[in-house]
Amino acid sequence: MQTTQIHYTPGDCAVLIGPSDLLLKRLEACRIAGLRPTLLCTDLPDLESLPRGLRALPGRLAGVSGWMGAFTARLESANGPVELAPLSFHDDGHFDWVIDFSGAPPPGKGVAPLGYYRLPPDDFPALKQVLLEIARRLREGHDKPRYFHLDTEKCAHQRQSVAGCSACLAVCAADAISGMGEGVHIEPYLCQGCGACALVCPSGAVRHVHPGTAAHLAHLRATLKPDAAGIWITDDADDGRPGWQPWPLPEAASLGMEFWLAALALGGKQIAISAKHSPVLSRAALSSQIELGRNLLVGLGLPPAIGWEEAKERLPPFTPFTPPDGDDKRSLLFAALDHLAAHAPAPPVSVELPATAPLGAVEIEASLCTLCAACVRICPADALSLPGSISQLAFTESRCLQCGLCVNVCPEKAMRLRPRYLVAKAAREAPRVIAVAEMIACAGCGKPYITRNMLARTQAMMAGHPMFQDEQARLMSLCPDCRQKAMAGIPL
């Protein structure tokens, strides 16, 4: 069971980073706030010039990792990075706070961890506010929500050491996500709830749950204003738009394309998104999702009623749909798309999509496929199967995540992805055969035992091997049972 709250219990050990003259000016204020500071003097002063009794070191920062109550700072050295805490005689082995006046980029990819403060050198009022916040957290600790739910069974990051989807790792501005075994690990103490990971996850393995999409959708159904021009999704509660129904969010990326399309299917007319306070990576992820949503709508013959702040094109009125129960991302996405397609003037057979789409087909070069079933074994969504026979490969398009694991594992390089939305639900959900192999009969018993392509590949691989010449080479034309008999000298 994943906890719903994350609790921090920081102590009073802090590292102050910057030029020595500035740090000495700020030292007393930090002590008054209850901190035990270590000074990392980036101007490399002579320690003899500093007051006695200070925990101070000259050096340049090589990196900071961790979070409030558990920071590790590293110094540059000729032999590689060296941890700062032991050098500064901190028994704790870590720092609880980092106050950085150096002007260096913060850790992470745009969002610094809680407890790390990057301040302008001459802004004492900003330091005062930070110290007041630190003093309060020293007294009370700090709690924040666990913003996400991770279902590792659905994750398509990696299987059998073969790389698949890494969308969430690329968009996490807090650098809280890392690969771990077959899936990913999200460090809850680093996560700050931007929602971009859930936005781009093709399977719904990561869900933003503060609150979740289902809760937002239920609230929208109850409060949707039929006379509103559209739904204004914004990360600024004070950023309203006359005539629109506001939908303020702490993080604009915490709701994605499945919500936008469902909101349109409910009668929302158009969706405009404002993400003024979102990290750069979140805005990039939102842009990609907006493009995908617009492609789907235009491909269905509908106005592209999703966009950034300038969205102006509306959907025509139609009967609102009933969202499916639960919080399954793909079920909601398909239900909304199917409802919109049913009200499109002339929906096509399929809508071609950009490479980032989580929907689509797998195409195969049948002349290369040996039906080795590596793709079947690796697929995290069971989109590929052998329907009762090793001579056929079947594919169920509604399950495909476009993660690329099958393409990457295929030894013959016979597979490729085709991002698209197949409009007909029955065709999308029914397994269809995408490869049929000719079976070769055993030269001993006559039982079909291997595909022609697999036998040809095996013979080609072993053609120059000294152990597979003449009589030994003939063993490859036998099924496993007959091969054992032949090797034991038993007549076939």
C-alpha positions as CSV (number, residue, x, y, z in Angstrom):
1,M,0.0,0.0,0.0
2,Q,1.5,3.3,-1.0
3,T,1.3,6.0,1.7
4,T,-0.7,9.2,1.0
5,Q,1.6,11.6,2.9
6,I,5.3,12.1,2.8
7,H,6.9,13.5,6.1
8,Y,10.2,15.3,6.4
9,T,12.0,15.7,9.8
10,P,14.9,18.0,9.0
11,G,17.6,18.9,11.5
12,D,19.7,22.0,11.9
13,C,22.8,21.2,9.7
14,A,23.0,23.6,6.8
15,V,25.6,24.3,4.1
16,L,26.0,27.8,2.8
17,I,27.5,28.2,-0.7
18,G,29.1,31.3,-2.1
19,P,31.9,33.8,-1.8
20,S,33.4,34.0,1.7
21,D,32.8,37.7,2.4
22,L,29.0,37.2,1.6
23,L,28.7,34.1,3.7
24,L,30.3,35.8,6.7
25,K,27.7,38.5,6.4
26,R,24.8,36.0,6.3
27,L,26.3,33.7,9.0
28,E,24.7,35.3,12.1
29,A,21.2,35.4,10.6
30,C,21.4,31.7,9.9
31,R,22.6,31.0,13.5
32,I,19.7,33.0,14.9
33,A,17.3,30.9,12.8
34,G,18.6,27.9,14.7
35,L,21.0,26.5,12.0
36,R,24.5,25.0,12.4
37,P,26.1,26.2,9.2
38,T,29.0,24.9,7.2
39,L,30.5,27.5,4.8
40,L,31.6,26.3,1.3
41,C,33.6,29.3,0.1
42,T,33.7,29.3,-3.7
43,D,36.3,32.1,-3.9
44,L,38.8,29.7,-2.4
45,P,40.0,31.9,0.4
46,D,43.0,31.2,2.7
47,L,41.4,29.6,5.7
48,E,43.8,31.6,8.0
49,S,41.9,34.7,6.9
50,L,38.6,33.3,8.3
51,P,37.4,33.6,11.9
52,R,38.4,30.7,14.1
53,G,35.8,28.1,15.1
54,L,34.0,28.3,11.8
55,R,33.1,25.2,9.9
56,A,34.4,26.5,6.6
57,L,36.1,25.0,3.5
58,P,37.3,26.5,0.3
59,G,36.1,24.7,-2.8
60,R,33.8,24.5,-5.7
61,L,30.6,22.5,-5.7
62,A,30.6,19.3,-7.8
63,G,27.0,18.6,-7.1
64,V,24.1,18.3,-4.6
65,S,21.7,15.4,-4.3
66,G,19.0,14.5,-1.8
67,W,16.2,16.5,-0.2
68,M,15.3,18.4,3.0
69,G,16.9,16.5,5.9
70,A,19.1,14.3,3.6
71,F,21.3,16.3,1.4
72,T,24.7,15.2,0.1
73,A,27.1,17.9,-1.2
74,R,30.2,17.0,-3.2
75,L,33.3,19.1,-3.8
76,E,35.5,19.1,-6.9
77,S,38.9,17.6,-6.5
78,A,41.7,16.3,-8.6
79,N,40.7,12.7,-7.8
80,G,37.0,13.2,-8.5
81,P,34.1,14.5,-6.3
82,V,34.5,14.3,-2.5
83,E,31.7,14.4,0.0
84,L,31.6,17.7,1.9
85,A,29.9,16.6,5.2
86,P,32.8,14.4,6.5
87,L,35.3,17.1,5.7
88,S,33.3,19.7,7.7
89,F,33.3,17.5,10.8
90,H,29.5,16.9,10.6
91,D,28.7,13.8,12.5
92,D,25.4,13.5,10.7
93,G,27.0,12.5,7.4
94,H,24.5,14.8,5.6
95,F,23.1,18.3,5.5
96,D,19.5,19.2,6.2
97,W,19.5,22.4,4.2
98,V,21.3,24.0,1.3
99,I,21.4,27.8,0.9
100,D,23.2,28.6,-2.3
101,F,24.4,32.2,-3.2
102,S,26.8,31.0,-5.9
103,G,24.6,31.5,-8.9
104,A,25.2,28.0,-10.1
105,P,22.3,26.0,-11.6
106,P,20.2,24.2,-9.0
107,P,20.1,20.4,-8.9
108,G,17.5,18.6,-10.9
109,K,16.2,19.6,-14.3
110,G,14.4,22.8,-13.4
111,V,12.7,22.1,-10.1
112,A,15.0,22.2,-7.0
113,P,14.4,19.7,-4.2
114,L,12.6,20.9,-1.0
115,G,15.2,22.3,1.4
116,Y,17.4,23.7,-1.4
117,Y,17.3,27.5,-1.7
118,R,19.0,29.4,-4.5
119,L,19.1,33.1,-3.6
120,P,20.5,36.3,-5.1
121,P,23.6,37.4,-3.2
122,D,22.3,40.8,-2.3
123,D,18.6,39.9,-1.5
124,F,18.6,39.9,2.3
125,P,14.7,40.1,2.5
126,A,14.6,36.8,0.4
127,L,17.0,35.2,2.9
128,K,14.9,36.4,5.8
129,Q,11.8,34.7,4.3
130,V,13.7,31.5,3.8
131,L,15.0,31.5,7.3
132,L,11.5,32.0,8.7
133,E,10.4,29.1,6.7
134,I,13.3,26.9,7.9
135,A,12.6,27.9,11.5
136,R,9.0,26.8,11.2
137,R,9.9,23.5,9.6
138,L,12.5,22.9,12.3
139,R,9.7,23.2,14.8
140,E,6.9,21.4,13.0
141,G,8.5,19.2,10.4
142,H,7.0,19.2,6.9
143,D,4.3,17.1,5.2
144,K,3.3,17.0,1.6
145,P,1.1,14.6,-0.4
146,R,2.3,11.6,-2.2
147,Y,1.2,13.0,-5.6
148,F,1.4,9.8,-7.6
149,H,0.4,6.2,-7.7
150,L,2.8,3.8,-9.6
151,D,1.7,0.4,-10.9
152,T,4.9,-1.3,-11.8
153,E,3.0,-4.2,-13.6
154,K,1.8,-1.7,-16.2
155,C,5.2,0.0,-16.7
156,A,6.8,-0.5,-20.2
157,H,10.2,1.0,-19.3
158,Q,12.1,-2.2,-19.7
159,R,11.7,-6.0,-20.1
160,Q,14.3,-8.7,-20.2
161,S,17.0,-6.0,-20.3
162,V,15.5,-4.5,-23.5
163,A,14.8,-0.8,-23.4
164,G,11.2,0.4,-24.0
165,C,9.4,3.5,-22.9
166,S,11.3,6.3,-21.1
167,A,8.8,9.1,-21.5
168,C,8.5,9.8,-17.7
169,L,12.2,10.0,-17.2
170,A,12.5,12.6,-19.9
171,V,9.9,15.0,-18.5
172,C,10.5,14.9,-14.7
173,A,11.7,18.4,-13.8
174,A,12.5,17.3,-10.3
175,D,14.8,14.5,-11.5
176,A,12.8,12.2,-9.2
177,I,12.5,9.2,-11.6
178,S,15.1,6.6,-12.4
179,G,15.1,3.2,-14.0
180,M,15.0,0.3,-11.6
181,G,14.9,-3.3,-12.8
182,E,12.1,-3.8,-15.2
183,G,10.3,-0.6,-14.3
184,V,11.0,2.8,-12.9
185,H,11.3,4.2,-9.3
186,I,9.8,7.5,-8.4
187,E,11.4,9.0,-5.3
188,P,8.5,10.5,-3.3
189,Y,10.8,12.8,-1.3
190,L,11.9,14.5,-4.6
191,C,8.6,14.4,-6.4
192,Q,6.8,17.8,-6.3
193,G,3.6,16.8,-8.1
194,C,4.0,18.5,-11.5
195,G,2.1,15.6,-13.1
196,A,4.2,15.5,-16.3
197,C,5.1,11.8,-15.7
198,A,1.4,10.8,-15.7
199,L,0.7,13.1,-18.6
200,V,3.1,11.2,-20.9
201,C,2.8,7.7,-19.5
202,P,1.2,5.5,-22.3
203,S,-0.1,2.8,-20.1
204,G,-1.4,4.7,-17.0
205,A,1.3,3.0,-14.9
206,V,1.8,6.4,-13.3
207,R,-1.3,8.3,-12.2
208,H,-1.5,11.7,-10.6
209,V,-3.7,11.2,-7.6
210,H,-4.0,14.6,-5.9
211,P,-6.8,14.3,-6.9
212,G,-7.1,11.9,-9.8
213,T,-8.6,12.3,-13.2
214,A,-11.8,10.5,-12.2
215,A,-12.5,12.9,-9.4
216,H,-11.9,15.9,-11.7
217,L,-14.2,14.4,-14.3
218,A,-17.0,13.7,-11.8
219,H,-16.8,17.3,-10.6
220,L,-16.9,18.6,-14.1
221,R,-20.0,16.5,-14.9
222,A,-21.7,18.1,-11.9
223,T,-20.6,21.7,-12.6
224,L,-20.3,22.0,-16.4
225,K,-21.8,25.3,-17.5
226,P,-23.5,24.8,-20.9
227,D,-23.3,28.5,-21.7
228,A,-19.6,28.8,-21.1
229,A,-17.3,29.4,-24.1
230,G,-15.1,26.5,-23.1
231,I,-13.0,25.2,-20.2
232,W,-10.0,27.3,-19.1
233,I,-7.4,25.1,-17.5
234,T,-4.8,27.2,-15.6
235,D,-2.1,26.8,-13.0
236,D,-2.9,30.3,-11.7
237,A,-6.1,30.5,-9.6
238,D,-6.3,34.3,-10.2
239,D,-6.0,33.9,-14.0
240,G,-9.6,33.9,-15.1
241,R,-11.1,34.5,-18.6
242,P,-14.5,36.1,-19.0
243,G,-17.1,33.8,-20.4
244,W,-15.1,30.6,-19.8
245,Q,-15.5,28.0,-17.1
246,P,-12.3,28.2,-15.0
247,W,-10.5,24.9,-14.0
248,P,-7.6,26.0,-11.8
249,L,-4.9,23.4,-11.0
250,P,-1.8,23.5,-8.8
251,E,0.0,22.0,-11.8
252,A,-1.3,22.3,-15.4
253,A,0.3,19.0,-16.4
254,S,-1.6,17.1,-13.8
255,L,-4.5,16.6,-16.2
256,G,-3.8,15.2,-19.7
257,M,-5.3,14.4,-23.1
258,E,-7.7,11.8,-21.8
259,F,-9.3,14.5,-19.5
260,W,-9.4,17.1,-22.3
261,L,-11.1,14.8,-24.8
262,A,-13.5,13.5,-22.1
263,A,-14.3,17.2,-21.2
264,L,-15.1,17.8,-24.9
265,A,-17.2,14.7,-25.1
266,L,-19.1,15.9,-22.0
267,G,-20.0,19.1,-23.9
268,G,-17.1,21.4,-23.0
269,K,-16.9,23.0,-26.5
270,Q,-13.2,23.8,-26.3
271,I,-10.2,23.5,-24.0
272,A,-7.7,26.3,-23.5
273,I,-4.6,25.6,-21.3
274,S,-2.5,28.2,-19.5
275,A,0.7,26.9,-17.8
276,K,2.5,30.2,-16.8
277,H,4.0,28.7,-13.6
278,S,4.8,25.2,-14.9
279,P,8.4,23.9,-15.4
280,V,9.8,24.1,-18.9
281,L,9.7,20.3,-19.2
282,S,6.1,20.2,-18.2
283,R,5.2,22.9,-20.8
284,A,7.1,20.9,-23.5
285,A,5.1,17.7,-22.5
286,L,1.9,19.7,-22.6
287,S,2.7,21.0,-26.1
288,S,3.3,17.5,-27.3
289,Q,0.0,16.3,-25.8
290,I,-1.9,19.3,-27.2
291,E,-0.5,18.6,-30.7
292,L,-1.6,15.0,-30.4
293,G,-5.1,16.0,-29.2
294,R,-5.5,18.4,-32.1
295,N,-4.3,15.8,-34.6
296,L,-6.9,13.4,-33.3
297,L,-9.7,15.9,-33.6
298,V,-8.8,17.1,-37.0
299,G,-8.3,13.6,-38.2
300,L,-11.9,12.8,-37.2
301,G,-13.1,15.8,-39.1
302,L,-13.7,17.9,-36.0
303,P,-12.4,21.4,-35.1
304,P,-9.1,21.4,-33.3
305,A,-10.7,22.5,-30.0
306,I,-7.7,22.1,-27.8
307,G,-4.9,24.6,-27.5
308,W,-2.8,27.0,-25.5
309,E,-4.4,30.3,-24.4
310,E,-5.4,31.3,-27.9
311,A,-7.7,28.3,-28.6
312,K,-10.8,29.6,-30.3
313,E,-12.4,26.8,-32.3
314,R,-15.4,25.0,-30.8
315,L,-17.0,21.7,-31.2
316,P,-20.6,21.6,-32.3
317,P,-23.2,20.6,-29.7
318,F,-23.9,16.9,-29.3
319,T,-25.2,14.5,-26.7
320,P,-22.8,14.3,-23.8
321,F,-21.2,10.9,-23.1
322,T,-21.0,8.9,-19.9
323,P,-17.4,8.3,-18.8
324,P,-16.4,4.8,-17.8
325,D,-16.1,4.0,-14.1
326,G,-12.6,4.0,-12.5
327,D,-9.4,5.8,-13.2
328,D,-8.0,3.8,-16.1
329,K,-6.3,6.2,-18.5
330,R,-6.7,4.2,-21.7
331,S,-10.3,3.2,-21.1
332,L,-11.2,6.9,-20.6
333,L,-9.2,7.9,-23.7
334,F,-10.8,5.4,-26.0
335,A,-14.3,6.0,-24.6
336,A,-14.0,9.8,-25.2
337,L,-12.5,9.3,-28.7
338,D,-15.2,6.8,-29.6
339,H,-17.9,9.2,-28.5
340,L,-16.3,12.1,-30.5
341,A,-15.9,9.8,-33.6
342,A,-19.6,8.9,-33.4
343,H,-20.5,12.6,-33.7
344,A,-18.0,13.4,-36.4
345,P,-19.5,14.1,-39.9
346,A,-17.5,11.5,-41.8
347,P,-15.0,9.7,-39.5
348,P,-12.1,7.9,-41.4
349,V,-11.0,4.4,-40.9
350,S,-8.0,5.6,-39.0
351,V,-6.1,8.7,-38.0
352,E,-2.4,8.8,-38.5
353,L,-0.5,10.2,-35.4
354,P,2.9,11.6,-34.5
355,A,5.6,9.3,-33.1
356,T,4.9,10.3,-29.5
357,A,1.3,8.8,-29.6
358,P,0.4,6.0,-27.2
359,L,-2.0,4.5,-29.7
360,G,-1.2,2.6,-32.9
361,A,-0.4,-0.6,-34.7
362,V,2.6,-2.9,-35.1
363,E,3.5,-3.8,-38.6
364,I,5.6,-6.8,-39.6
365,E,7.7,-7.9,-42.6
366,A,6.3,-11.4,-42.8
367,S,9.1,-12.6,-45.1
368,L,11.6,-11.9,-42.2
369,C,9.6,-13.1,-39.3
370,T,10.6,-16.5,-37.9
371,L,7.8,-16.6,-35.3
372,C,10.4,-16.9,-32.5
373,A,7.8,-15.3,-30.2
374,A,10.3,-12.9,-28.5
375,C,7.9,-10.1,-29.1
376,V,5.0,-12.0,-27.5
377,R,7.1,-12.7,-24.4
378,I,8.2,-9.1,-23.9
379,C,5.0,-7.2,-24.6
380,P,3.9,-5.6,-21.3
381,A,0.3,-5.1,-22.5
382,D,-0.3,-8.5,-24.0
383,A,-1.0,-6.9,-27.4
384,L,0.9,-9.7,-29.2
385,S,-0.1,-13.4,-28.9
386,L,0.2,-16.8,-30.5
387,P,-3.5,-17.7,-31.0
388,G,-3.4,-21.5,-30.4
389,S,-0.6,-22.1,-32.9
390,I,3.1,-21.4,-33.3
391,S,2.5,-20.7,-37.0
392,Q,0.5,-17.4,-36.4
393,L,1.2,-14.1,-34.7
394,A,-1.8,-12.1,-33.6
395,F,-2.1,-8.4,-32.6
396,T,-4.7,-6.5,-30.6
397,E,-4.4,-2.8,-31.4
398,S,-6.4,-1.4,-28.4
399,R,-3.7,-2.8,-26.1
400,C,-0.7,-1.5,-27.9
401,L,1.3,1.2,-26.0
402,Q,3.7,2.0,-28.9
403,C,6.5,1.5,-26.3
404,G,8.8,-0.1,-28.9
405,L,9.8,-3.2,-26.8
406,C,8.8,-5.6,-29.6
407,V,10.7,-3.6,-32.2
408,N,13.8,-3.5,-30.0
409,V,13.8,-7.2,-29.1
410,C,13.0,-8.6,-32.6
411,P,16.2,-10.4,-33.8
412,E,15.2,-10.1,-37.4
413,K,14.3,-6.4,-37.2
414,A,11.1,-7.3,-38.9
415,M,8.8,-5.0,-36.8
416,R,7.9,-1.4,-36.9
417,L,5.5,0.9,-35.1
418,R,2.6,2.7,-36.8
419,P,1.2,5.4,-34.5
420,R,-2.5,5.9,-35.3
421,Y,-6.1,5.8,-33.9
422,L,-8.1,3.0,-35.4
423,V,-11.6,4.3,-35.3
424,A,-13.7,1.2,-35.4
425,K,-13.9,-0.2,-31.8
426,A,-14.6,-3.8,-32.9
427,A,-11.5,-3.8,-35.2
428,R,-9.4,-2.2,-32.6
429,E,-10.3,-4.7,-29.8
430,A,-10.3,-7.9,-31.9
431,P,-7.0,-9.9,-32.3
432,R,-5.9,-10.0,-35.9
433,V,-3.3,-12.2,-37.5
434,I,-0.3,-10.2,-38.7
435,A,2.0,-13.0,-39.6
436,V,1.6,-16.6,-40.8
437,A,4.5,-18.9,-41.1
438,E,4.9,-22.0,-43.2
439,M,5.7,-25.0,-41.0
440,I,8.3,-27.6,-41.9
441,A,7.7,-31.3,-41.1
442,C,10.2,-33.3,-39.2
443,A,12.3,-35.5,-41.6
444,G,11.9,-38.4,-39.1
445,C,8.3,-38.5,-37.9
446,G,6.6,-36.0,-40.2
447,K,5.3,-33.8,-37.4
448,P,5.5,-30.0,-38.1
449,Y,8.0,-28.6,-35.7
450,I,9.6,-25.4,-37.0
451,T,8.8,-22.5,-39.3
452,R,10.6,-22.3,-42.6
453,N,12.1,-19.0,-41.8
454,M,13.4,-20.2,-38.4
455,L,15.0,-23.3,-40.0
456,A,16.6,-21.2,-42.7
457,R,18.0,-18.7,-40.2
458,T,19.4,-21.5,-38.0
459,Q,21.0,-23.3,-40.9
460,A,22.6,-20.0,-42.1
461,M,23.9,-19.3,-38.6
462,M,25.5,-22.8,-38.3
463,A,26.7,-23.1,-41.9
464,G,30.4,-22.6,-41.1
465,H,30.4,-24.2,-37.6
466,P,32.6,-27.4,-37.5
467,M,30.1,-29.2,-35.2
468,F,27.2,-28.8,-37.7
469,Q,28.6,-30.4,-40.8
470,D,27.5,-33.5,-42.8
471,E,25.5,-35.9,-40.5
472,Q,25.3,-33.3,-37.7
473,A,23.8,-30.8,-40.0
474,R,21.0,-33.3,-40.8
475,L,19.9,-33.2,-37.1
476,M,18.5,-29.7,-37.7
477,S,15.8,-31.2,-40.0
478,L,14.5,-33.3,-37.0
479,C,12.1,-32.4,-34.3
480,P,13.5,-32.4,-30.7
481,D,12.2,-36.0,-30.0
482,C,13.7,-37.5,-33.2
483,R,16.9,-35.6,-32.7
484,Q,17.4,-37.2,-29.3
485,K,16.8,-40.6,-30.8
486,A,19.2,-40.0,-33.7
487,M,21.9,-38.8,-31.3
488,A,21.4,-42.0,-29.2
489,G,21.6,-44.2,-32.2
490,I,18.0,-45.3,-32.1
491,P,16.5,-45.9,-35.6
492,L,13.8,-43.4,-36.6
